[in-house]
């Protein structure tokens, strides 16, 4: 996948003309992608740790906003859910 992405980045076809992309930009793009991936994974880990604390405290499955129960279906899809579906769509 990384090789295909790099190859696509090096040769961009625009109306039949190939434009060579500088190889020096590739490490910067990879760093940006890595930083974004790491940030997303850290956010998910933080959310799961908060869910574990709510489980220990006996408040897991209860909305942080309203105190309403979070549906089992939502918790099965996202165990770290902190609000009901309705509340999350209102934001």
PDB file of N, CA, C and O in Angstrom:
ATOM      1  N   UNK A   1       0.827  -1.180   0.000  1.00  0.00           N
ATOM      2  CA  UNK A   1       0.000   0.000   0.000  1.00  0.00           C
ATOM      3  C   UNK A   1       0.873   1.247   0.000  1.00  0.00           C
ATOM      4  O   UNK A   1       0.619   2.183  -0.758  1.00  0.00           O
ATOM      5  N   UNK A   2       1.902   1.265   0.846  1.00  0.00           N
ATOM      6  CA  UNK A   2       2.782   2.429   0.917  1.00  0.00           C
ATOM      7  C   UNK A   2       3.508   2.630  -0.412  1.00  0.00           C
ATOM      8  O   UNK A   2       3.696   3.763  -0.855  1.00  0.00           O
ATOM      9  N   UNK A   3       3.918   1.522  -1.049  1.00  0.00           N
ATOM     10  CA  UNK A   3       4.590   1.631  -2.333  1.00  0.00           C
ATOM     11  C   UNK A   3       3.659   2.187  -3.390  1.00  0.00           C
ATOM     12  O   UNK A   3       4.066   3.018  -4.202  1.00  0.00           O
ATOM     13  N   UNK A   4       2.408   1.737  -3.390  1.00  0.00           N
ATOM     14  CA  UNK A   4       1.432   2.236  -4.356  1.00  0.00           C
ATOM     15  C   UNK A   4       1.180   3.718  -4.132  1.00  0.00           C
ATOM     16  O   UNK A   4       1.076   4.482  -5.092  1.00  0.00           O
ATOM     17  N   UNK A   5       1.079   4.139  -2.855  1.00  0.00           N
ATOM     18  CA  UNK A   5       0.852   5.545  -2.534  1.00  0.00           C
ATOM     19  C   UNK A   5       2.042   6.378  -2.999  1.00  0.00           C
ATOM     20  O   UNK A   5       1.865   7.456  -3.567  1.00  0.00           O
ATOM     21  N   UNK A   6       3.254   5.880  -2.759  1.00  0.00           N
ATOM     22  CA  UNK A   6       4.447   6.604  -3.164  1.00  0.00           C
ATOM     23  C   UNK A   6       4.518   6.717  -4.684  1.00  0.00           C
ATOM     24  O   UNK A   6       4.857   7.774  -5.217  1.00  0.00           O
ATOM     25  N   UNK A   7       4.198   5.628  -5.382  1.00  0.00           N
ATOM     26  CA  UNK A   7       4.219   5.645  -6.843  1.00  0.00           C
ATOM     27  C   UNK A   7       3.185   6.622  -7.388  1.00  0.00           C
ATOM     28  O   UNK A   7       3.454   7.342  -8.350  1.00  0.00           O
ATOM     29  N   UNK A   8       2.016   6.649  -6.785  1.00  0.00           N
ATOM     30  CA  UNK A   8       0.979   7.577  -7.225  1.00  0.00           C
ATOM     31  C   UNK A   8       1.408   9.014  -6.977  1.00  0.00           C
ATOM     32  O   UNK A   8       1.126   9.901  -7.783  1.00  0.00           O
ATOM     33  N   UNK A   9       2.086   9.241  -5.867  1.00  0.00           N
ATOM     34  CA  UNK A   9       2.554  10.586  -5.553  1.00  0.00           C
ATOM     35  C   UNK A   9       3.640  11.066  -6.492  1.00  0.00           C
ATOM     36  O   UNK A   9       3.729  12.259  -6.783  1.00  0.00           O
ATOM     37  N   UNK A  10       4.465  10.153  -6.968  1.00  0.00           N
ATOM     38  CA  UNK A  10       5.559  10.531  -7.859  1.00  0.00           C
ATOM     39  C   UNK A  10       5.078  10.874  -9.256  1.00  0.00           C
ATOM     40  O   UNK A  10       5.655  11.735  -9.919  1.00  0.00           O
ATOM     41  N   UNK A  11       4.038  10.216  -9.702  1.00  0.00           N
ATOM     42  CA  UNK A  11       3.566  10.437 -11.069  1.00  0.00           C
ATOM     43  C   UNK A  11       2.079  10.734 -11.062  1.00  0.00           C
ATOM     44  O   UNK A  11       1.252   9.836 -10.910  1.00  0.00           O
ATOM     45  N   UNK A  12       1.757  11.988 -11.227  1.00  0.00           N
ATOM     46  CA  UNK A  12       0.360  12.394 -11.275  1.00  0.00           C
ATOM     47  C   UNK A  12       0.025  12.702 -12.728  1.00  0.00           C
ATOM     48  O   UNK A  12       0.663  13.536 -13.371  1.00  0.00           O
ATOM     49  N   UNK A  13      -0.988  12.010 -13.226  1.00  0.00           N
ATOM     50  CA  UNK A  13      -1.388  12.255 -14.611  1.00  0.00           C
ATOM     51  C   UNK A  13      -2.463  13.329 -14.633  1.00  0.00           C
ATOM     52  O   UNK A  13      -3.497  13.203 -13.976  1.00  0.00           O
ATOM     53  N   UNK A  14      -2.214  14.367 -15.383  1.00  0.00           N
ATOM     54  CA  UNK A  14      -3.203  15.434 -15.501  1.00  0.00           C
ATOM     55  C   UNK A  14      -3.376  15.743 -16.980  1.00  0.00           C
ATOM     56  O   UNK A  14      -2.487  16.317 -17.609  1.00  0.00           O
ATOM     57  N   UNK A  15      -4.524  15.361 -17.531  1.00  0.00           N
ATOM     58  CA  UNK A  15      -4.859  15.549 -18.932  1.00  0.00           C
ATOM     59  C   UNK A  15      -3.763  14.991 -19.830  1.00  0.00           C
ATOM     60  O   UNK A  15      -3.334  15.634 -20.788  1.00  0.00           O
ATOM     61  N   UNK A  16      -3.321  13.786 -19.501  1.00  0.00           N
ATOM     62  CA  UNK A  16      -2.352  13.094 -20.349  1.00  0.00           C
ATOM     63  C   UNK A  16      -0.909  13.477 -20.106  1.00  0.00           C
ATOM     64  O   UNK A  16      -0.013  12.843 -20.663  1.00  0.00           O
ATOM     65  N   UNK A  17      -0.653  14.480 -19.303  1.00  0.00           N
ATOM     66  CA  UNK A  17       0.732  14.884 -19.043  1.00  0.00           C
ATOM     67  C   UNK A  17       1.138  14.387 -17.673  1.00  0.00           C
ATOM     68  O   UNK A  17       0.386  14.529 -16.709  1.00  0.00           O
ATOM     69  N   UNK A  18       2.302  13.817 -17.581  1.00  0.00           N
ATOM     70  CA  UNK A  18       2.818  13.367 -16.286  1.00  0.00           C
ATOM     71  C   UNK A  18       3.599  14.492 -15.646  1.00  0.00           C
ATOM     72  O   UNK A  18       4.428  15.150 -16.274  1.00  0.00           O
ATOM     73  N   UNK A  19       3.307  14.688 -14.382  1.00  0.00           N
ATOM     74  CA  UNK A  19       4.017  15.707 -13.621  1.00  0.00           C
ATOM     75  C   UNK A  19       4.785  14.984 -12.522  1.00  0.00           C
ATOM     76  O   UNK A  19       4.179  14.320 -11.681  1.00  0.00           O
ATOM     77  N   UNK A  20       6.078  15.099 -12.518  1.00  0.00           N
ATOM     78  CA  UNK A  20       6.890  14.441 -11.492  1.00  0.00           C
ATOM     79  C   UNK A  20       6.800  15.229 -10.193  1.00  0.00           C
ATOM     80  O   UNK A  20       6.957  16.450 -10.180  1.00  0.00           O
ATOM     81  N   UNK A  21       6.550  14.523  -9.117  1.00  0.00           N
ATOM     82  CA  UNK A  21       6.480  15.137  -7.801  1.00  0.00           C
ATOM     83  C   UNK A  21       7.809  14.889  -7.109  1.00  0.00           C
ATOM     84  O   UNK A  21       8.351  13.785  -7.162  1.00  0.00           O
ATOM     85  N   UNK A  22       8.319  15.903  -6.471  1.00  0.00           N
ATOM     86  CA  UNK A  22       9.613  15.801  -5.812  1.00  0.00           C
ATOM     87  C   UNK A  22       9.587  14.747  -4.722  1.00  0.00           C
ATOM     88  O   UNK A  22       8.670  14.713  -3.902  1.00  0.00           O
ATOM     89  N   UNK A  23      10.597  13.886  -4.715  1.00  0.00           N
ATOM     90  CA  UNK A  23      10.710  12.861  -3.676  1.00  0.00           C
ATOM     91  C   UNK A  23      10.931  13.488  -2.301  1.00  0.00           C
ATOM     92  O   UNK A  23      10.652  12.851  -1.285  1.00  0.00           O
ATOM     93  N   UNK A  24      11.424  14.712  -2.254  1.00  0.00           N
ATOM     94  CA  UNK A  24      11.700  15.337  -0.958  1.00  0.00           C
ATOM     95  C   UNK A  24      10.419  15.638  -0.189  1.00  0.00           C
ATOM     96  O   UNK A  24      10.476  15.812   1.028  1.00  0.00           O
ATOM     97  N   UNK A  25       9.282  15.705  -0.844  1.00  0.00           N
ATOM     98  CA  UNK A  25       8.019  15.973  -0.163  1.00  0.00           C
ATOM     99  C   UNK A  25       7.437  14.716   0.480  1.00  0.00           C
ATOM    100  O   UNK A  25       6.610  14.809   1.386  1.00  0.00           O
ATOM    101  N   UNK A  26       7.860  13.556   0.021  1.00  0.00           N
ATOM    102  CA  UNK A  26       7.295  12.305   0.532  1.00  0.00           C
ATOM    103  C   UNK A  26       7.518  12.102   2.033  1.00  0.00           C
ATOM    104  O   UNK A  26       6.573  11.721   2.723  1.00  0.00           O
ATOM    105  N   UNK A  27       8.719  12.335   2.573  1.00  0.00           N
ATOM    106  CA  UNK A  27       8.884  12.159   4.022  1.00  0.00           C
ATOM    107  C   UNK A  27       7.987  13.093   4.825  1.00  0.00           C
ATOM    108  O   UNK A  27       7.476  12.706   5.876  1.00  0.00           O
ATOM    109  N   UNK A  28       7.790  14.315   4.344  1.00  0.00           N
ATOM    110  CA  UNK A  28       6.925  15.261   5.049  1.00  0.00           C
ATOM    111  C   UNK A  28       5.483  14.777   5.039  1.00  0.00           C
ATOM    112  O   UNK A  28       4.786  14.877   6.048  1.00  0.00           O
ATOM    113  N   UNK A  29       5.035  14.255   3.908  1.00  0.00           N
ATOM    114  CA  UNK A  29       3.670  13.738   3.818  1.00  0.00           C
ATOM    115  C   UNK A  29       3.504  12.531   4.730  1.00  0.00           C
ATOM    116  O   UNK A  29       2.476  12.386   5.391  1.00  0.00           O
ATOM    117  N   UNK A  30       4.501  11.671   4.767  1.00  0.00           N
ATOM    118  CA  UNK A  30       4.435  10.493   5.626  1.00  0.00           C
ATOM    119  C   UNK A  30       4.413  10.897   7.099  1.00  0.00           C
ATOM    120  O   UNK A  30       3.687  10.301   7.894  1.00  0.00           O
ATOM    121  N   UNK A  31       5.204  11.904   7.467  1.00  0.00           N
ATOM    122  CA  UNK A  31       5.213  12.380   8.851  1.00  0.00           C
ATOM    123  C   UNK A  31       3.852  12.933   9.240  1.00  0.00           C
ATOM    124  O   UNK A  31       3.367  12.679  10.342  1.00  0.00           O
ATOM    125  N   UNK A  32       3.234  13.690   8.339  1.00  0.00           N
ATOM    126  CA  UNK A  32       1.909  14.239   8.605  1.00  0.00           C
ATOM    127  C   UNK A  32       0.876  13.149   8.769  1.00  0.00           C
ATOM    128  O   UNK A  32       0.021  13.217   9.653  1.00  0.00           O
ATOM    129  N   UNK A  33       0.955  12.136   7.911  1.00  0.00           N
ATOM    130  CA  UNK A  33       0.039  10.996   8.001  1.00  0.00           C
ATOM    131  C   UNK A  33       0.251  10.256   9.313  1.00  0.00           C
ATOM    132  O   UNK A  33      -0.714   9.902   9.991  1.00  0.00           O
ATOM    133  N   UNK A  34       1.506  10.022   9.673  1.00  0.00           N
ATOM    134  CA  UNK A  34       1.820   9.321  10.919  1.00  0.00           C
ATOM    135  C   UNK A  34       1.322  10.102  12.129  1.00  0.00           C
ATOM    136  O   UNK A  34       0.757   9.517  13.054  1.00  0.00           O
ATOM    137  N   UNK A  35       1.524  11.410  12.133  1.00  0.00           N
ATOM    138  CA  UNK A  35       1.091  12.238  13.259  1.00  0.00           C
ATOM    139  C   UNK A  35      -0.431  12.206  13.397  1.00  0.00           C
ATOM    140  O   UNK A  35      -0.956  12.147  14.509  1.00  0.00           O
ATOM    141  N   UNK A  36      -1.129  12.245  12.278  1.00  0.00           N
ATOM    142  CA  UNK A  36      -2.589  12.185  12.302  1.00  0.00           C
ATOM    143  C   UNK A  36      -3.058  10.835  12.812  1.00  0.00           C
ATOM    144  O   UNK A  36      -3.989  10.762  13.614  1.00  0.00           O
ATOM    145  N   UNK A  37      -2.429   9.779  12.361  1.00  0.00           N
ATOM    146  CA  UNK A  37      -2.778   8.432  12.803  1.00  0.00           C
ATOM    147  C   UNK A  37      -2.528   8.277  14.300  1.00  0.00           C
ATOM    148  O   UNK A  37      -3.370   7.739  15.020  1.00  0.00           O
ATOM    149  N   UNK A  38      -1.388   8.742  14.762  1.00  0.00           N
ATOM    150  CA  UNK A  38      -1.043   8.648  16.182  1.00  0.00           C
ATOM    151  C   UNK A  38      -2.042   9.443  17.020  1.00  0.00           C
ATOM    152  O   UNK A  38      -2.478   8.969  18.069  1.00  0.00           O
ATOM    153  N   UNK A  39      -2.408  10.631  16.580  1.00  0.00           N
ATOM    154  CA  UNK A  39      -3.366  11.455  17.324  1.00  0.00           C
ATOM    155  C   UNK A  39      -4.722  10.755  17.416  1.00  0.00           C
ATOM    156  O   UNK A  39      -5.358  10.765  18.470  1.00  0.00           O
ATOM    157  N   UNK A  40      -5.158  10.152  16.323  1.00  0.00           N
ATOM    158  CA  UNK A  40      -6.427   9.433  16.331  1.00  0.00           C
ATOM    159  C   UNK A  40      -6.401   8.233  17.258  1.00  0.00           C
ATOM    160  O   UNK A  40      -7.367   7.977  17.978  1.00  0.00           O
ATOM    161  N   UNK A  41      -5.311   7.506  17.244  1.00  0.00           N
ATOM    162  CA  UNK A  41      -5.181   6.349  18.131  1.00  0.00           C
ATOM    163  C   UNK A  41      -5.121   6.776  19.596  1.00  0.00           C
ATOM    164  O   UNK A  41      -5.677   6.103  20.464  1.00  0.00           O
ATOM    165  N   UNK A  42      -4.449   7.890  19.870  1.00  0.00           N
ATOM    166  CA  UNK A  42      -4.371   8.397  21.244  1.00  0.00           C
ATOM    167  C   UNK A  42      -5.751   8.823  21.729  1.00  0.00           C
ATOM    168  O   UNK A  42      -6.113   8.555  22.874  1.00  0.00           O
ATOM    169  N   UNK A  43      -6.525   9.484  20.867  1.00  0.00           N
ATOM    170  CA  UNK A  43      -7.890   9.881  21.235  1.00  0.00           C
ATOM    171  C   UNK A  43      -8.743   8.659  21.564  1.00  0.00           C
ATOM    172  O   UNK A  43      -9.507   8.670  22.528  1.00  0.00           O
ATOM    173  N   UNK A  44      -8.608   7.602  20.756  1.00  0.00           N
ATOM    174  CA  UNK A  44      -9.381   6.382  20.991  1.00  0.00           C
ATOM    175  C   UNK A  44      -8.960   5.724  22.301  1.00  0.00           C
ATOM    176  O   UNK A  44      -9.810   5.283  23.074  1.00  0.00           O
ATOM    177  N   UNK A  45      -7.659   5.655  22.555  1.00  0.00           N
ATOM    178  CA  UNK A  45      -7.164   5.081  23.800  1.00  0.00           C
ATOM    179  C   UNK A  45      -7.677   5.874  25.003  1.00  0.00           C
ATOM    180  O   UNK A  45      -8.096   5.291  26.003  1.00  0.00           O
ATOM    181  N   UNK A  46      -7.643   7.194  24.902  1.00  0.00           N
ATOM    182  CA  UNK A  46      -8.153   8.039  25.992  1.00  0.00           C
ATOM    183  C   UNK A  46      -9.635   7.762  26.239  1.00  0.00           C
ATOM    184  O   UNK A  46     -10.062   7.660  27.389  1.00  0.00           O
ATOM    185  N   UNK A  47     -10.419   7.642  25.168  1.00  0.00           N
ATOM    186  CA  UNK A  47     -11.853   7.379  25.304  1.00  0.00           C
ATOM    187  C   UNK A  47     -12.098   6.018  25.951  1.00  0.00           C
ATOM    188  O   UNK A  47     -13.001   5.878  26.776  1.00  0.00           O
ATOM    189  N   UNK A  48     -11.304   5.020  25.584  1.00  0.00           N
ATOM    190  CA  UNK A  48     -11.463   3.691  26.178  1.00  0.00           C
ATOM    191  C   UNK A  48     -11.060   3.688  27.653  1.00  0.00           C
ATOM    192  O   UNK A  48     -11.674   2.997  28.466  1.00  0.00           O
ATOM    193  N   UNK A  49     -10.030   4.461  27.993  1.00  0.00           N
ATOM    194  CA  UNK A  49      -9.633   4.560  29.407  1.00  0.00           C
ATOM    195  C   UNK A  49     -10.726   5.250  30.232  1.00  0.00           C
ATOM    196  O   UNK A  49     -10.989   4.856  31.368  1.00  0.00           O
ATOM    197  N   UNK A  50     -11.362   6.282  29.657  1.00  0.00           N
ATOM    198  CA  UNK A  50     -12.478   6.929  30.360  1.00  0.00           C
ATOM    199  C   UNK A  50     -13.630   5.941  30.538  1.00  0.00           C
ATOM    200  O   UNK A  50     -14.271   5.922  31.588  1.00  0.00           O
ATOM    201  N   UNK A  51     -13.898   5.118  29.517  1.00  0.00           N
ATOM    202  CA  UNK A  51     -14.958   4.113  29.613  1.00  0.00           C
ATOM    203  C   UNK A  51     -14.634   3.100  30.707  1.00  0.00           C
ATOM    204  O   UNK A  51     -15.526   2.681  31.445  1.00  0.00           O
ATOM    205  N   UNK A  52     -13.369   2.702  30.820  1.00  0.00           N
ATOM    206  CA  UNK A  52     -12.967   1.753  31.871  1.00  0.00           C
ATOM    207  C   UNK A  52     -13.178   2.362  33.258  1.00  0.00           C
ATOM    208  O   UNK A  52     -13.605   1.673  34.184  1.00  0.00           O
ATOM    209  N   UNK A  53     -12.880   3.645  33.396  1.00  0.00           N
ATOM    210  CA  UNK A  53     -13.113   4.312  34.685  1.00  0.00           C
ATOM    211  C   UNK A  53     -14.608   4.389  35.005  1.00  0.00           C
ATOM    212  O   UNK A  53     -15.008   4.219  36.157  1.00  0.00           O
ATOM    213  N   UNK A  54     -15.441   4.647  33.974  1.00  0.00           N
ATOM    214  CA  UNK A  54     -16.889   4.670  34.206  1.00  0.00           C
ATOM    215  C   UNK A  54     -17.390   3.282  34.584  1.00  0.00           C
ATOM    216  O   UNK A  54     -18.297   3.155  35.406  1.00  0.00           O
ATOM    217  N   UNK A  55     -16.814   2.251  33.997  1.00  0.00           N
ATOM    218  CA  UNK A  55     -17.191   0.880  34.327  1.00  0.00           C
ATOM    219  C   UNK A  55     -16.873   0.594  35.795  1.00  0.00           C
ATOM    220  O   UNK A  55     -17.700   0.033  36.514  1.00  0.00           O
ATOM    221  N   UNK A  56     -15.685   0.978  36.234  1.00  0.00           N
ATOM    222  CA  UNK A  56     -15.286   0.796  37.635  1.00  0.00           C
ATOM    223  C   UNK A  56     -16.179   1.593  38.588  1.00  0.00           C
ATOM    224  O   UNK A  56     -16.475   1.141  39.695  1.00  0.00           O
ATOM    225  N   UNK A  57     -16.609   2.789  38.148  1.00  0.00           N
ATOM    226  CA  UNK A  57     -17.422   3.657  38.997  1.00  0.00           C
ATOM    227  C   UNK A  57     -18.908   3.296  38.961  1.00  0.00           C
ATOM    228  O   UNK A  57     -19.704   3.829  39.734  1.00  0.00           O
ATOM    229  N   UNK A  58     -19.271   2.384  38.056  1.00  0.00           N
ATOM    230  CA  UNK A  58     -20.675   1.993  37.946  1.00  0.00           C
ATOM    231  C   UNK A  58     -21.525   2.943  37.125  1.00  0.00           C
ATOM    232  O   UNK A  58     -22.753   2.907  37.198  1.00  0.00           O
ATOM    233  N   UNK A  59     -20.874   3.797  36.341  1.00  0.00           N
ATOM    234  CA  UNK A  59     -21.623   4.741  35.514  1.00  0.00           C
ATOM    235  C   UNK A  59     -21.503   4.460  34.023  1.00  0.00           C
ATOM    236  O   UNK A  59     -21.933   5.267  33.199  1.00  0.00           O
ATOM    237  N   UNK A  60     -20.923   3.322  33.676  1.00  0.00           N
ATOM    238  CA  UNK A  60     -20.792   2.944  32.259  1.00  0.00           C
ATOM    239  C   UNK A  60     -22.179   2.748  31.663  1.00  0.00           C
ATOM    240  O   UNK A  60     -23.058   2.162  32.295  1.00  0.00           O
ATOM    241  N   UNK A  61     -22.369   3.243  30.443  1.00  0.00           N
ATOM    242  CA  UNK A  61     -23.647   3.083  29.766  1.00  0.00           C
ATOM    243  C   UNK A  61     -24.633   4.181  30.076  1.00  0.00           C
ATOM    244  O   UNK A  61     -25.802   4.099  29.700  1.00  0.00           O
ATOM    245  N   UNK A  62     -24.167   5.215  30.764  1.00  0.00           N
ATOM    246  CA  UNK A  62     -25.009   6.354  31.113  1.00  0.00           C
ATOM    247  C   UNK A  62     -24.409   7.595  30.465  1.00  0.00           C
ATOM    248  O   UNK A  62     -23.206   7.833  30.573  1.00  0.00           O
ATOM    249  N   UNK A  63     -25.242   8.387  29.791  1.00  0.00           N
ATOM    250  CA  UNK A  63     -24.776   9.585  29.107  1.00  0.00           C
ATOM    251  C   UNK A  63     -24.146  10.569  30.077  1.00  0.00           C
ATOM    252  O   UNK A  63     -24.671  10.815  31.163  1.00  0.00           O
ATOM    253  N   UNK A  64     -23.018  11.125  29.673  1.00  0.00           N
ATOM    254  CA  UNK A  64     -22.362  12.153  30.470  1.00  0.00           C
ATOM    255  C   UNK A  64     -23.134  13.464  30.428  1.00  0.00           C
ATOM    256  O   UNK A  64     -23.026  14.276  31.347  1.00  0.00           O
ATOM    257  N   UNK A  65     -23.911  13.677  29.369  1.00  0.00           N
ATOM    258  CA  UNK A  65     -24.663  14.926  29.236  1.00  0.00           C
ATOM    259  C   UNK A  65     -25.967  14.925  30.018  1.00  0.00           C
ATOM    260  O   UNK A  65     -26.287  15.881  30.724  1.00  0.00           O
ATOM    261  N   UNK A  66     -26.717  13.831  29.880  1.00  0.00           N
ATOM    262  CA  UNK A  66     -28.078  13.834  30.434  1.00  0.00           C
ATOM    263  C   UNK A  66     -28.315  12.816  31.530  1.00  0.00           C
ATOM    264  O   UNK A  66     -29.298  12.911  32.265  1.00  0.00           O
ATOM    265  N   UNK A  67     -27.434  11.851  31.645  1.00  0.00           N
ATOM    266  CA  UNK A  67     -27.663  10.771  32.596  1.00  0.00           C
ATOM    267  C   UNK A  67     -28.597   9.704  32.062  1.00  0.00           C
ATOM    268  O   UNK A  67     -28.931   8.756  32.772  1.00  0.00           O
ATOM    269  N   UNK A  68     -29.025   9.852  30.807  1.00  0.00           N
ATOM    270  CA  UNK A  68     -29.904   8.867  30.172  1.00  0.00           C
ATOM    271  C   UNK A  68     -29.100   7.623  29.805  1.00  0.00           C
ATOM    272  O   UNK A  68     -27.901   7.709  29.542  1.00  0.00           O
ATOM    273  N   UNK A  69     -29.766   6.466  29.789  1.00  0.00           N
ATOM    274  CA  UNK A  69     -29.054   5.247  29.402  1.00  0.00           C
ATOM    275  C   UNK A  69     -28.640   5.286  27.926  1.00  0.00           C
ATOM    276  O   UNK A  69     -29.393   5.745  27.067  1.00  0.00           O
ATOM    277  N   UNK A  70     -27.447   4.801  27.656  1.00  0.00           N
ATOM    278  CA  UNK A  70     -26.960   4.666  26.282  1.00  0.00           C
ATOM    279  C   UNK A  70     -27.385   3.275  25.820  1.00  0.00           C
ATOM    280  O   UNK A  70     -27.186   2.291  26.533  1.00  0.00           O
ATOM    281  N   UNK A  71     -27.966   3.196  24.633  1.00  0.00           N
ATOM    282  CA  UNK A  71     -28.504   1.918  24.157  1.00  0.00           C
ATOM    283  C   UNK A  71     -27.413   0.856  24.042  1.00  0.00           C
ATOM    284  O   UNK A  71     -26.249   1.155  23.775  1.00  0.00           O
ATOM    285  N   UNK A  72     -27.828  -0.393  24.251  1.00  0.00           N
ATOM    286  CA  UNK A  72     -26.894  -1.514  24.123  1.00  0.00           C
ATOM    287  C   UNK A  72     -26.296  -1.566  22.717  1.00  0.00           C
ATOM    288  O   UNK A  72     -25.114  -1.865  22.551  1.00  0.00           O
ATOM    289  N   UNK A  73     -27.114  -1.274  21.712  1.00  0.00           N
ATOM    290  CA  UNK A  73     -26.626  -1.304  20.327  1.00  0.00           C
ATOM    291  C   UNK A  73     -25.486  -0.297  20.126  1.00  0.00           C
ATOM    292  O   UNK A  73     -24.484  -0.595  19.476  1.00  0.00           O
ATOM    293  N   UNK A  74     -25.663   0.903  20.698  1.00  0.00           N
ATOM    294  CA  UNK A  74     -24.608   1.918  20.576  1.00  0.00           C
ATOM    295  C   UNK A  74     -23.354   1.473  21.301  1.00  0.00           C
ATOM    296  O   UNK A  74     -22.250   1.629  20.780  1.00  0.00           O
ATOM    297  N   UNK A  75     -23.506   0.924  22.485  1.00  0.00           N
ATOM    298  CA  UNK A  75     -22.331   0.481  23.244  1.00  0.00           C
ATOM    299  C   UNK A  75     -21.644  -0.699  22.586  1.00  0.00           C
ATOM    300  O   UNK A  75     -20.426  -0.841  22.687  1.00  0.00           O
ATOM    301  N   UNK A  76     -22.418  -1.556  21.907  1.00  0.00           N
ATOM    302  CA  UNK A  76     -21.791  -2.665  21.171  1.00  0.00           C
ATOM    303  C   UNK A  76     -20.984  -2.127  20.004  1.00  0.00           C
ATOM    304  O   UNK A  76     -19.901  -2.632  19.707  1.00  0.00           O
ATOM    305  N   UNK A  77     -21.507  -1.102  19.338  1.00  0.00           N
ATOM    306  CA  UNK A  77     -20.803  -0.511  18.198  1.00  0.00           C
ATOM    307  C   UNK A  77     -19.614   0.339  18.653  1.00  0.00           C
ATOM    308  O   UNK A  77     -18.580   0.389  17.986  1.00  0.00           O
ATOM    309  N   UNK A  78     -19.780   1.007  19.802  1.00  0.00           N
ATOM    310  CA  UNK A  78     -18.726   1.886  20.311  1.00  0.00           C
ATOM    311  C   UNK A  78     -18.725   1.835  21.834  1.00  0.00           C
ATOM    312  O   UNK A  78     -19.420   2.618  22.480  1.00  0.00           O
ATOM    313  N   UNK A  79     -17.956   0.927  22.408  1.00  0.00           N
ATOM    314  CA  UNK A  79     -17.933   0.782  23.870  1.00  0.00           C
ATOM    315  C   UNK A  79     -17.493   2.044  24.616  1.00  0.00           C
ATOM    316  O   UNK A  79     -17.733   2.165  25.817  1.00  0.00           O
ATOM    317  N   UNK A  80     -16.867   2.962  23.929  1.00  0.00           N
ATOM    318  CA  UNK A  80     -16.407   4.189  24.567  1.00  0.00           C
ATOM    319  C   UNK A  80     -17.431   5.321  24.446  1.00  0.00           C
ATOM    320  O   UNK A  80     -17.140   6.454  24.830  1.00  0.00           O
ATOM    321  N   UNK A  81     -18.623   5.033  23.918  1.00  0.00           N
ATOM    322  CA  UNK A  81     -19.636   6.077  23.742  1.00  0.00           C
ATOM    323  C   UNK A  81     -19.921   6.772  25.070  1.00  0.00           C
ATOM    324  O   UNK A  81     -20.081   6.126  26.106  1.00  0.00           O
ATOM    325  N   UNK A  82     -19.981   8.094  25.015  1.00  0.00           N
ATOM    326  CA  UNK A  82     -20.211   8.882  26.217  1.00  0.00           C
ATOM    327  C   UNK A  82     -21.578   9.552  26.216  1.00  0.00           C
ATOM    328  O   UNK A  82     -21.995  10.122  27.224  1.00  0.00           O
ATOM    329  N   UNK A  83     -22.273   9.483  25.088  1.00  0.00           N
ATOM    330  CA  UNK A  83     -23.588  10.101  24.962  1.00  0.00           C
ATOM    331  C   UNK A  83     -24.520   9.174  24.187  1.00  0.00           C
ATOM    332  O   UNK A  83     -24.073   8.210  23.565  1.00  0.00           O
ATOM    333  N   UNK A  84     -25.803   9.469  24.230  1.00  0.00           N
ATOM    334  CA  UNK A  84     -26.766   8.710  23.437  1.00  0.00           C
ATOM    335  C   UNK A  84     -26.630   9.104  21.975  1.00  0.00           C
ATOM    336  O   UNK A  84     -25.999  10.111  21.652  1.00  0.00           O
ATOM    337  N   UNK A  85     -27.218   8.315  21.100  1.00  0.00           N
ATOM    338  CA  UNK A  85     -27.190   8.631  19.669  1.00  0.00           C
ATOM    339  C   UNK A  85     -27.826   9.999  19.442  1.00  0.00           C
ATOM    340  O   UNK A  85     -27.281  10.828  18.712  1.00  0.00           O
ATOM    341  N   UNK A  86     -28.968  10.233  20.063  1.00  0.00           N
ATOM    342  CA  UNK A  86     -29.676  11.492  19.875  1.00  0.00           C
ATOM    343  C   UNK A  86     -28.806  12.685  20.291  1.00  0.00           C
ATOM    344  O   UNK A  86     -28.766  13.700  19.596  1.00  0.00           O
ATOM    345  N   UNK A  87     -28.126  12.559  21.405  1.00  0.00           N
ATOM    346  CA  UNK A  87     -27.273  13.650  21.884  1.00  0.00           C
ATOM    347  C   UNK A  87     -26.080  13.897  20.954  1.00  0.00           C
ATOM    348  O   UNK A  87     -25.675  15.038  20.736  1.00  0.00           O
ATOM    349  N   UNK A  88     -25.536  12.827  20.418  1.00  0.00           N
ATOM    350  CA  UNK A  88     -24.367  12.983  19.558  1.00  0.00           C
ATOM    351  C   UNK A  88     -24.726  13.619  18.225  1.00  0.00           C
ATOM    352  O   UNK A  88     -23.889  14.280  17.610  1.00  0.00           O
ATOM    353  N   UNK A  89     -25.967  13.427  17.767  1.00  0.00           N
ATOM    354  CA  UNK A  89     -26.368  14.030  16.494  1.00  0.00           C
ATOM    355  C   UNK A  89     -26.782  15.480  16.670  1.00  0.00           C
ATOM    356  O   UNK A  89     -26.830  16.212  15.682  1.00  0.00           O
ATOM    357  N   UNK A  90     -27.083  15.927  17.880  1.00  0.00           N
ATOM    358  CA  UNK A  90     -27.462  17.304  18.138  1.00  0.00           C
ATOM    359  C   UNK A  90     -26.272  18.248  18.153  1.00  0.00           C
ATOM    360  O   UNK A  90     -26.442  19.452  17.959  1.00  0.00           O
ATOM    361  N   UNK A  91     -25.094  17.742  18.376  1.00  0.00           N
ATOM    362  CA  UNK A  91     -23.915  18.613  18.491  1.00  0.00           C
ATOM    363  C   UNK A  91     -23.518  19.184  17.178  1.00  0.00           C
ATOM    364  O   UNK A  91     -22.547  19.937  17.101  1.00  0.00           O
TER     365      UNK A  91
END
